Amino acid sequence: MADPITPQISDRICKHMNEDHADAILLYAKVYGNATTATAAQLTSIDPEGMNLAAQVDGTTTTLRIPFDHPLRDSEDAHQTLIAMVRAARQKA
């Protein structure tokens, strides 16, 4: 069974995404956060309703809140949702 989205799970997901999928986070900022001029972004937290990013936009750090299309049930749902979002974002970018 997958873990519920707790602050500890959020930290684990953020660490993994920031270390291994920085390109995906930047794409989330550009496509879902409407920060088309972002040059970098980090995932700062995730909860069942959405994710928070710190994006570099025009030389300034901007906080972005990106809602999910459904409340996340657990960490596996988060994993699948983030994958689906990056695939959809690649088609839009």
Secondary structure, DSSP 8 states (H G I E B T S, - for coil): ------HHHHHHHHHHHHHH-HHHHHHHHHHTS--TTEEEEEEEEEETTEEEEEEEETTEEEEEEEE-SS---SHHHHHHHHHHHHHHHHHH-
